[in-house]
Structures are given as structure tokens and as C-alpha cells.
């Protein structure tokens, strides 16, 4: 089933609203980042890489990025890394290319930990960036204030986004007053997660898993809720995003959205937001004859049967595969793939005893 989308809170950032719907392209412009935050969840295959990814798709140019955005009917883009400001020209190029293709209404937000210069803020504003989210390395606005003011004056909505670190309560409480006296319009608090990439560092700091099926760190949610309560009446919005919602909400909604937009006629979406279809192994030499024979046998129109040379199998509707699984003497499978560009295979199950 599709994940339920919570109604937006008053004052919530537009970037968050679109992310919750799963309608934002996630554009990873660079893996470069020299801060070395001990809670960084970035995987080894992306850390410090110069490569660009649009959602799960590795891209070598912005034409491919735009193709992926169209494949999921994106209403906006979140630019991330690494730190996008460490490849500033590429980041400005990304904003420009996306705005030129989709128009001003295509909402773009970007993350950085760098106190950018006023002229850089103006370049981003001129390119059309809608939101700039600062990750404050020392949990203080002091060294970022000039950047925040410059971005605000460039017409960019400015926010702060941080993990709720259970051992940084006092610093985060002090930060609330600073934000109230600044142009910052929102504070996003993410539940701290313990991942494969940061587990050793989290162990050193004494963090334990909160329990359940998420990777959330114990005490993070409680701190975020307290900060949200303490910020009531202050001049900015506070949002708390849980680890479970990031995984089961935003990601699932984005997968479902892309799946719905790119389904082939013979495919269906599962309750887990994966794609299901029937398949029959077949060599390239036999493919043409076998496809014609199956079209006639099953009464399938063009588009409802396809030969995939990369996997050497004929793909058909799952219902048709189930119908013939016990009456023909060849293997019949149910195949499950992710609705990503690479269509990563999740499972293949034989529907009959022919192996």
C-alpha cells in the first residue's frame, strides 16, 4: 500500500512538503566533503566520488538527470552530496538546467555545511534556487550569519537542517534563540541514525539503537520533540523527521511515484512498491519465434509481451504466466524488480516445477 502523506504543518518548508509526497528528484552532485562528520551515513561507493547520481541512477550529464526527473514526474529537486558547494559550478549548472527544462515552478532546495560568500549566494539566487539548507558544523549560527543574510537577500528561503544528537541538547537549545533572531525560516531536525557507515563512531559516542525496526539512535526522537516544544512561539518553523518516515515514507512514495510513471503495460506494482511481471527464459536465437508463438497462444497485443536480451527472458503479464505455468513444459517465473532506472532484481520465483 502507498504510504500515507501527512498534511503539511503551518510554516513547513515547501521542499519538505514535496519530499513527503515522494515527488522530488534526489540529485547527488558530488561526494566531496572535507568535514568528516562522525554521524555521516554516506555509503562508501559515494563518499568522495566526483560522480553524479539522480535518484539511484548514475548520470554523466544533465540530459540524463532531466530524463530521470521526467521518469518520476518530479515536481522539484533536492540537491545533495557530499557538499554541493565543493562543486559550486556544477551545482549552479544543475539549478539552471532544471529550471530551464521544467520552469520556475520546479522547486529546488540544496544542502551545504559551508558558510558561502555573498556573491555565491547571489549566483544561486540568480540561477533560481528556492531553498538553501545549512548544516551548522558547530551547532551555532555565528560563522554562518553573513551567508544566511546574503541568501535571504538573494531571494532564497533559508533553513537549517541538523540531526538531533542526544548529547548536544544544550547547544541545540541555545541555537533556538539564535535562529529566532535571524532570517532563518525553518529548522529541520532529523532523527539520528546508526548505519553501517557510522556505527563505529556512534559506538565511541555511546549511542545505542532505540529498538524496533529502524536504525534510530536512542534519545534522538525525545530530544527533537523537546526542541520542537521549546521553539513554540519563535519566529521559525521546526519539523521533526523520524528515521522510519524517511525510509518507509519518503523513499517508498518516491519509488511508487516512479513505478506508476514508468510501468510497462504488462507490469503491476506490488504492495511493497516493487514491480511484478511474469517471465520465461529464452535464448536470443529462439526469441522471435517464441514471442510470436506466445502472442498467439495468449492473445497478447504488442506492448504486452517483450524480450529482454540482457536477462535472456520473455516478459509477460503475471496473470498470463500463472495461467500457463502448469500447462507448458518450460520454466515460468514471477520476477520482482525495484522501480529504479537499473531495475534491480529483488527476487525471481518459479511458478512451476520446470527449472
N, C-alpha and C positions, 0 to 999 in steps of 0.2 A: 504494500500500500504506500502511496505517496505520503511523505512526512507532512504533518500539518504545519502551516506557516502562521506564526503568531502575529497578531496585528501589531503595527508599529507603535512604539511608545511616543508620546508627545516630545518633540525635540530630537528624536532619533536621527542619526546621520543617514542620508539617502543611500550612501554606499552600503550600509548595514541592511537597509530595507531590501535592496536588490539582491544582496548576498543570501539573505534568508530565503528568498524565492528561488535561489539557485540560478539566477539569470545573469550573473556576472562572470565574464571570462576571467580566469586567473592567469595573468601574464607574468611569468618569471623572466626578467630581463637579464639578470646576471647572478651568479653565485658568489661573486666577490664581496667580501665583508671582512674588515680587519678588526672588528670589535671583540670577537671571541666570547660572546655571552655564554655563560655556562649552562643556561637552560635552552639553548638553541636546538630546535627539533629537526633542523635540516638534515636530509639524508646525505650519505657520503657521495652518492653519484651526482648530487647537485652542488655540494659545498665547494666553493672556489672555482666552479666551472664558468667559462665565458658563454656557455650555450644558453639559448633562449627556449622556453617552453610555453606553449599556450595550452592551458589545462594540462593534460598528460602528454601532449604531443610536442616532440622536439621540432623546432622551427629554425630554418636558416634565413628567412626573410619575412617581411611584414605581409606579403601576399599570403603566405601560409597562415600567419596569425589571423588575418581577416577571414580566411577560409574557415578556420576553426570557430571563430566568433559567429559566423553565419550558420555553421553546422549545429550550434546550440541556441540559435536565435537570441544572442546576447543583447541585453539592454544596456550593458555597461561593462567596464573592465576594472579589475583591481591589479595594479602594478606592484610587484613584489620582488624579493630576492632572497639571499644576499641583501645588498643595499643598492637600490636603483640609482642613487646619486653617485655611486662609484663608477657608473657608466652613464653619466649625465646626458651626453649627446644622444645615446640610444633611447634613453627614457623620453626625452623631448620628441625625438623622431616617432616613438610609439604613440604618444599622445596625439601628435599631429596627424599621423596616418589613420588612426582610429576615428578621430573627429572628421577628417576629410571623407572617410568612407561612410560613416554612419550618421554624421551630423552632430550638432551641438547637444541634442537630447541624449546622446550616448554618454552616460555618466562614468567618469574616470576618477578613481582615487589611487593614491600612491603612498607607500611607506618609506620612511627613512629614519636613521639614527643620527644623521649628520646635520649640524647647525649650518644650513646652506646660506650662501651670500644673498644679499638683497637682489642683485642682478639675476641670480639663478631663479629666485622666486618669481621675478618678473617674466623671465623666459617661460617658465612653466605656466604662469597665468596667461601669457600671450598665446601659448600653444593650445590652451583650453582646459587645463587640469581643473577639476571641480573640487577635489578634496586632497589635502595633504595631512598625513597622519604621522606625527613624530613619536618615535620610541626614545624616551629620555633615559640615557645610559646611567645617569647618576640619580634618577628619580627627582630631579629638580629642573625647574624651568629656566634657571639663571642663564646658562650658556646658550639657550635656545630662544630667548625672548626676542632678540633682534630678528631672527629668522621667522618667528611666528608673526610678528608685526608686519614684516615685509610681505609674507604670503597673504596675510589678511588684506593688505593694501593692494595686492595684485588681483584681488577678487576671488581668492581661493578660500574655501571653507577649511578652517584649521582645527585639527583634533589631536588628541594624544591617545596612544594605544599601548597598553602595558599588560604583562602577566601579573596576576595577583600573587605575589611571593609572600608566603605566610610569615617569613622572618623579616619583612620590610614594612610592617604595619605603621610604625611611627613616621617613617619617611613618606609613605603614601598619604597618611593623614595630613602631614604638613603640606604636601603637594596640592591638596584640595584648595587651600586658601590662595596659593599662587595662581591656580587656574582661574579662580573666581575673579582675580584682578587682571586678567589677560584677555586677549581676543579669542582664546580657545573656546570652541563651541561645544565640544563633546569630549568625554573621556570614556574609552572602551577598555574594560577590564576582562582579560581572558583568563579562564581557569588554567593554572599552571599544570602542564602535562609532563609525565615522566615517560620518555621514549627510549628506543634503542640508542639514538644519537646522543642523549644527555644523561643516561642512567647513572654512570659513574660519578658525574658531577653532582647529581641530585643526592646520591648516597652520601657523598662527602658533606653536603649541607644538612644531612639528617632528615631528608624528606621521605615519607612513605606514601605508598598508594592509598587513596581514600577508600578503596574497596569497590565492589560492583564490577561492571564490565568495561569501565573506562580507564584511561591512563592518568586520571586526575590525581594531583598531589593532595595529600591530606591537609586540611586547613585553608586551602586556597579559596574554595567557594564561600566559606564562612567569612573570610576577610573581605571578599568582593561585596558580599551582601551588606556588611557593616559599612564599608566605604560608600556604597550607594545610599544607605540611610543617612550617613553623616553629610552627604552632599545635597540633601533635600533643601531647597530654597536658595542654592547657589546658582550663579549665572552660567551654567553649562549643564549638558545632559550627561548622565552616567548610565552606561549599559554594561551588563554582565553577560558574557557569552560562555556557556559551560562547555566542557570538553565533549560531553555526549552530544550536545546540539551541533557542534562543529562537524562531528563525524556522521551522526545519524540524521541531521537536519540539512545543513547547507550542502554538504557533499552529495547526499542522496538526492536532494532536489535538483542539483546541477546534473547529476547522472541521468535522472529521469527526464529532465528537460532535453538533454542532448539525445537520449534514446528516442523520445517521441518525435524529435525533429528529423532523425536520420533512419528510422526503421524502414527496412525493405518490406515490400508487400507481404512476404511470406513469414515475417518475423513477428514475435509478440514480446511485450515487456512482462517480466515476472513481478511478483510482489516484492522481490528484493532489488528491483530496478536494474536487472540484468536482461539480456536479450536471449530468447529461446527460439530454436528452429530445429527441424529435422535434417539429417544428413546421411548420405550413402557414399562410402569410399569408392573412388573410381579413378582409374588412370587417365592421363591426358589423351592417350590413343583411343580409348573407348568412350570418352566424354560425349562427343557429338551424337553418336548413335544412342547411347544410354539416356541422354537428356530427351531426345525425340521420343524414345520408347516410353519413358515415364510421363511425358506430357500427354501422350495418347492414352496411357493406362489410367492416369489420374484426372484427366480432363483439365490440366493446368494451362492457364494463359501465360503469354510472355510476361516476364517480370515476377512470376510466382515460382519460378524454378531457375537455378543459377549454378554454373560450375565454377568453383573456386580453385584455380590452378595452384595457388600457394599451399593449400591443405590437401589438394587432390581429393575433393569430395563434391558431390552434388547436393545442393541445399534446397530444401523444400519445406512447406508448412509442417509444423509439428503434428497437426491433426492428420495430415496425409501420411506422415511417417508412421504414426501409431496405427493407422488403418491398414497399412500393408505390411507391418512388421512381422506378422505371423503367416503371411501367405507367399512371400518371395524368399528365395534361397540366398540372399546376400545380407551382410550386416546392415542394420538400420540403427541410427543413433539419435539421441536428443543431445544437442550441443548448447552450452550456455556460455555467453561471452559478455564482457563489460561493454557498455555503450560509449567507449572511448575511440579515438582515431585508430589506435592499434588493435582494437577489438580483442584484448587479452582474453584467452580462453580460460574460463573458470572450471568447467567440467564437461565431460562427454560420457554419456551413459548409453549402453546398448539396450535397445528395446526388444531385441530377440536374442536367441542363443547363438546366432551366427557370429563368429569372431574372426 
